[in-house]
Amino acid sequence: MPNKYTITEAQNIIKKITDEQDELFQSFLQDERKGIQKIISKWYSDRAQQRVLQEEFDQMSGFENELRDQGFELIAGIDEVGRGPLAGPVVAAAVILPADFCLLGINDSKKLSEKQREAFYQYITEEAIAWSTGIISPQEIDELNIYQASKKAMVTALNTLNVKPDHLLIDAMELGSPYPEMSLIKGDARSISIAAASIVAKVTRDRMMEEYSQVYSGYGLEKNMGYGTKEHLEGLNEFGPSPIHRKSFAPVKELMLK
């Protein structure tokens, strides 16, 4: 027998229910209307997805949990973005998350949509105990080389934290800092702290590149973020390198030699 609620009313009620044994939920299960059964089906699908995300989050919290069991409380995740582009800075971030931090879906920034990154950036920067960034210019990249510039960006982010960490989790880099540190290959997909740093660094750099695109047009920087896409390479050939291009990177270097 149909429930007394309309489909719209039922939808608003069901999405707020968290327990399958809820008496009202059980009554909706008996409702044979196709619209109600579709809402019920989505409810189960959403719960299944939530369980998967929770399991992934718990797995990515493993390093942090182990370190807290050892007595470490202020664990800083550190990551950088922008090693590969032909233009723009390399940006690193350091993030210290609270022990009760929870953000289902957090992952390597490259695996998230722009909309997800922006929303996660907002949440991370609001909830973090401390966070900071390190930005190394294209000129410094040319002077140092990209590896040393990436390392310097990470060290800068670490040194500008307004709360000092007691342990570091770093994506594929050893900094030789005064703090105990652990380097994790593909750490941005294995640690929530490194993933958080990856997101903060990525959003920071993307925003910078969008601003640069207003000054240096013709390269498509607002879309390619400085990477060597077809449009970017065509712009390079037509307009030559801009002040934010990395002169030590091919094909910018080759173009300048010509």
N, C-alpha and C positions, 0 to 999 in steps of 0.2 A: 504493500500500500504506500502511495507517495507520502513523503514527509510534508509537514505543513509549510516548510520553507520554500521560497523560490530558488531557482538555480543560482542566481546572483547572491542571495542571502546565504545559501549553503556554502558557496565558494569562500565567502568571507569568514564563515565560521570554521570550516574544515582546515583552512590554511593556518589557523591559530592553534589547532589541536596538536598536541605532541605525543599523546599516549593512545595507542591503538585500542586499548581497552576502555577508553572514554565512552561513557554511556551514550552520549549524543553521536559520537562517531559510529558506534555499533548500530544505532538507529538508521544512520545514512547508508550503512552497508546493506540494509534491507530494502532500500529505496531502489526500485527498478528503472527509474528514469535514466536514459542514456547520458544526459548531461551530468547527473550526479555520479554515475559510475565512472565517467571520464575524469571527474575531479578527484574521486577516490584513487583511481589508477595513478594520476599525477602525484597525489600525496605519497603513495608508496614508492614511486620512482624517485621523488625528491629525497625521501628518507634514505633510500639505498645510496643515492649519490652523496648525501651527507656522511653516511658511514664510511664510504670510500675516502672522502676528503679528510675525515677525522683520522682514519688509519694512516693516510699519507702524512698528515701533520704530526702525528705521534711518532712516526718513523723518522721524520726530519728533525724531531726534537731530541733524538737519541744522544747526540754528542753533548748538547747543553745539559741534559738530565744527568749524564755520567759525570760531567764536570761539577755540577752542583752537589752530587753525592760525595764528591771529593772535597767539598768545602768552598769551591769557587762560586761567587755570587754575581759579579759584574763581568759578564762574558761579552766581548766585543766581536761581532762578525765584521769582516773586512773584505771588500771586493772592488774591482774596477771595471769600467767599460770604456770602449773606444780605442782599443789597440789597433784594429784593422783599418779604420777609415783613412782616406787621403787628406781629409781636412778636419779642423776642429781639435779641441783639447782631448786629453785622456782624463777621465774623472773617476775618483775613488770615493767610497763612503765607508764610514765606520758606524756601527749601530749596536747599542747595548739595549737588549730587550728585557722587560721584567719577567720574573719567573712564571707569572700567570698569563703571559701573553698568549693570545689565541687568534689566529687569522687563517681560517680554512681556505685552501686554494693557493697559499703562498708557495712560490716556486721561483726558479731561475727566471729573471726578468724577460729573457728572450722567449720564454714559453707562454707569456701572458700577452693579452691584447693591450692596446694603448689605453683603453677605457679601464681595464683591470689594474694596470700599472698606476694610473693616476689615482684611482680609488684606494689602492693599497698604500701608495706613497702617503696619502693624506692620513690614513689610519696609523701607519708605522711612525710617522713623524710626530703624531699626537700622543701615541701610547709609549714610545720608547723612553727609557730612562735618560738616554743621551744619544745624539747622533751628530755627525759632522761630515763634511766633504773635503776632498783635496783635488785641486784643479791644476793641471800642468799644461801650459800653452803649447801650440804647435812649434813655436821657436825653441822652447826648452826641449821638446821631443827631438827636434833636429840636432840640438847640441848634445843631448845625453844618450840617445837611442831609445827606442820605444820600451824596451825592457826596464831600463833604469828610470825612465820617466813614469812608468806604471808603478814601480816600487816607490818612487818619491811621492806620487799621488797618494798611495796607501799610507805611507809614513806621515804625510801632512794631515790626512784625515784622522789618523790615530792621535797625533799630537795636539789636534785642536778640539778633541772631545772635552767637554766641560766637567765630565766625571771620569776619573781614571779607572780603567778596567783592571781586573786581576787575572784575566786569561784572554787569549786571542784565538779566534777561529778564522783562518785566512784561506781565501780561494787560491790554491795552487801557487803559493808564494811564501818564501821565508823572509821575514823582515829583520831578524836579529835584534828585536826590540828588548827592552828591559823586562818585559812580561813573559810568562810562560805562553808558548804559542803552539798551535797545531795547524799544519798546512794540509788542506783537503783537496785532492783532485776532483774537479766538478763539484766543488763545495756548495755552489749556489743551488744545486739540486739535492743536496744531502743535509744541509743545515739551515734551520729557519733564520738564524742570525746572519749567515752569509747571504741567504736569499733576500733578506730585508735590505742588506747593504747593496746588493745588486740592483734592487728596485729603486732605492734612493739615488744611486749613482746614475742609473739609466734615465730616470725622469729628469734629473738635474741636467744631464748632458743634452737630452732631446730638447729641452726647453731652450738651452743655449743655442743649439743649432737652428731652431726655428727663428730665434732672434737674429742670428747671423744671416739667415736667408733673406731677411728684409734689407740687409745692407749689401750683401753679395748675391745678387740675383743671377739667374742663368745657369746655375749648377743643380737646381732641384734639391738644395740642402734640407728644406723643410720636409721632404719625403725620404731622401736617402740617408740623412743624418751624417753625410760626409763619406759614406761608403762609395766604392767605385762602380756605380751603376752605369748603364748605357748613357742615360741623360747627363749624368755627372761628367763622364768622359767626353761627351760631345761638347759640353760647356767649357771644359778645360781646353779643348782644341780650338774653340772659337774665341774665348776670352782670355785664355792663359790663366796661370795660378793667381789666386787672391792672397791677401795677407794672412789668411788663416789656413792656407794649404801647407802641408808638410813637405818641405823642399827635399827632404832626404828619402821620400817614398817614391818608388816607381808607380805610375808613369809620370808623376809630377817632375821628378828629377830628370827623366829622359826628355821631357818637353822643354825644360829650362836649358838643357845642353844644346838643343836644336837652335 
